[in-house]
Amino acid sequence: MQSVTDREESGVFPVHLRLTHLKNRRVTLDILSPGGKLPFCHGLIPATLDHTGLYILNTERFKPKAIGHLLTQ
C-alpha cells in the first residue's frame, strides 16, 4: 500500500475520502490525495458535482489531527 504522501500518476486524485455529516447528508467533506492536477492533499466542501466548492485544507502531507481540528470548529 502506498502512502498518501507519495505521488501516484494513476489518477487525478488516487485517494478520495468522502466524509458525510450524520445529521445532514447533504453536508460532505472530500479529502483528496496528491495527484495529476494538484501536488498536495486538500479538503473540499463541494457545491456542485464538478468539484467546485470551498477548499478548506491544503497541505503537503495527510494530517488526520489537523482535519479533526478543522471539523470541530
Secondary structure by P-SEA (a helix, b strand, c coil): ccccccccccccccbbbbbbbcccccbbbbbbcccccccccccccccccccccccccccccccaaaaaaaaac
